[in-house]
Structures are given as C-alpha cells and as structure tokens.
Amino acid sequence: MKRRNLALRETEHWRPPALRDPTAFRRFGDLQLASIWNDLRPLLASETGAVLDVGCGEQPYRSLLTRAASYQGLDIAEAADRFGYARDDTLYVSGYPWPVGDASVDLALCTEVLEHVLEPSLLLSEVRRCLRPGGRLLMTVPFAARWHFVPYDYWRFTPSGITHLLREAGFADVRVFSRGNPVTVAAQKVIALIAPLGGMRIPLVPIAAAAAVVGHWSLHRDWGEDCLGYTVVATRPRVDAQPPVGT
Ligand SMILES: C[S@@+](CC[C@H](N)C(=O)[O-])C[C@H]1O[C@@H](n2cnc3c(N)ncnc32)[C@H](O)[C@@H]1O
C-alpha cells in the first residue's frame, strides 16, 4: 500500500457548508454544532455586557445573545483566504495587540478557534488583556474531530492541557466540561462518513438519521474519556496573581 505523506497535504477533500445560520435541521445532523449550541445558549442568553467573539468566522452564535449585550466579532486578516469567512461587521486584525481596549470586554467568546492558532498562549494572553477583571472567557475546542481547514488545523487539547494554558495566561476558576461521550463520538463518525457522499448518500440517510437521534440522546449523558470536544469557562481574576519573587 502506498501511503500518503500528510506533511505535504495542503487541502481537504470535503468541507461542510459555511456555518452562518445554525438552523435546527443543521444542528440535528451536526452533533458537534448541536453540542456547542446547547452549551452556549443559556450562558449567552443571560449576558448583558460587551461581548468580543474572537475568531468569529460567520458569527454563528451571535443570535443567542439578546439586545442587552453588545457584540463585536474579531478575526484574522487571513480568514477569507484560509477559512472562507468574510463579514463586513467583523474587525479583521493582523498580529497583536488587537485594536481592543484594555479591560473593555465582559465576555470573550472563542469557539473552535484555538486548534487553528499556532501559538495559543499568545491568543489567550491577549484575550485576558481585553477582559475586565472578573470578566469571563467562554471557549470551545474540538477533541474527536477530523483534521479540518487543512493545513490550518494544528492541535487537539485535553482538559489538562487547556487548564495549564489558561492558568499560564493568568486565568482562574477554570472549568472544563466535555461535550458528549464515546457514544456521541461514534454517532458523529457515522454521520461524518455519510455526509460527504453526495447523491450516493440517499440510501444511507436513514442510518445517518438514526445515528443523529442516538447522538442527541447521548448528549444528556456525562461519562467516559472520549467526547466531541470541550466547553471551557475561565475568569480573569479581579486581582491578578503577583509574579514570582525575583522576576
Ligand atoms: C473553525 S473556524 C471557527 C469560526 C467560528 N468561531 C465558529 O465557531 O464557527 C476558526 C476561526 O479561527 C480564526 N482564527 C485562526 N487563527 C486565529 C487567530 N490567531 N486569532 C483569531 N482568530 C483566528 C479563523 O480565521 C476562523 O474564523
């Protein structure tokens, strides 16, 4: 068997349609999306302050906010070329620092971004700078997910890795929750095998639909060491930790 050298891979064979409007139909067939939506909905619905959506893409979760919150999407200048995302109301940036005031943000949202950032510590430190003391970061990262947006998908994070990165960046009260469990992962893999098949998938639609039903049911069970990804909440402390003596 001739094996592919993936170090040379520059593209992916299949990419799902851009995520602008997560309809109920799309959420039914995409467990990754559904699990993020379910986790963000109560937290965003109660937010009343300034929200910065870091790596916002098509801003898929903006509609979960009420008018009580103000919203600003931020993304990198390369978002259109690398990810196919371009929106007039997004602030596009190059490098750091971002043109966002110190301590001006109440909630930083960062969904499915960190795996695309070569130096995640730099991004987390910049998020912390923008947050007011006591402000929160609400982040999701994938765990069992295919290599996507190739080649701009660099990492998978574990709860221990995320916690380490966040504490190093000056966050406190780190909470990490799994989205789904091994059953959800199996269901999502069945759907992911069928979805890219185009017209050939029609006879397989009942299998994908059954997998989606089982997957949604499984999202209510918290067990195991495999999952679709993690939802993370962390706080910028009201009083920053003192640097170690001698530094
Ligand atoms: C998979 S998309 C996720 C988009 C959106 N947050 C969502 O949940 O659909 C990854 C996003 O991260 C952005 N991104 C990549 N590197 C970044 C960086 N260093 N800083 C901020 N955003 C970045 C990309 O431009 C892209 O919009």
The ligand as a Gaussian input file, in Angstrom:
#p B3LYP/6-31G(d) Opt

LIG

0 1
 C      -13.171000      26.748000      12.583000
 S      -13.302000      28.488000      12.433000
 C      -14.420000      28.855000      13.755000
 C      -15.226000      30.077000      13.459000
 C      -16.335000      30.381000      14.491000
 N      -15.763000      30.765000      15.763000
 C      -17.263000      29.192000      14.636000
 O      -17.404000      28.666000      15.738000
 O      -17.851000      28.791000      13.612000
 C      -11.752000      29.060000      13.068000
 C      -11.659000      30.571000      13.097000
 O      -10.484000      30.945000      13.822000
 C       -9.950000      32.071000      13.197000
 N       -8.546000      32.218000      13.596000
 C       -7.478000      31.495000      13.188000
 N       -6.342000      31.946000      13.772000
 C       -6.711000      32.976000      14.585000
 C       -6.000000      33.855000      15.454000
 N       -4.676000      33.770000      15.629000
 N       -6.692000      34.800000      16.108000
 C       -8.043000      34.898000      15.969000
 N       -8.769000      34.094000      15.154000
 C       -8.112000      33.147000      14.471000
 C      -10.142000      31.769000      11.723000
 O       -9.969000      32.881000      10.896000
 C      -11.562000      31.216000      11.721000
 O      -12.521000      32.215000      11.585000

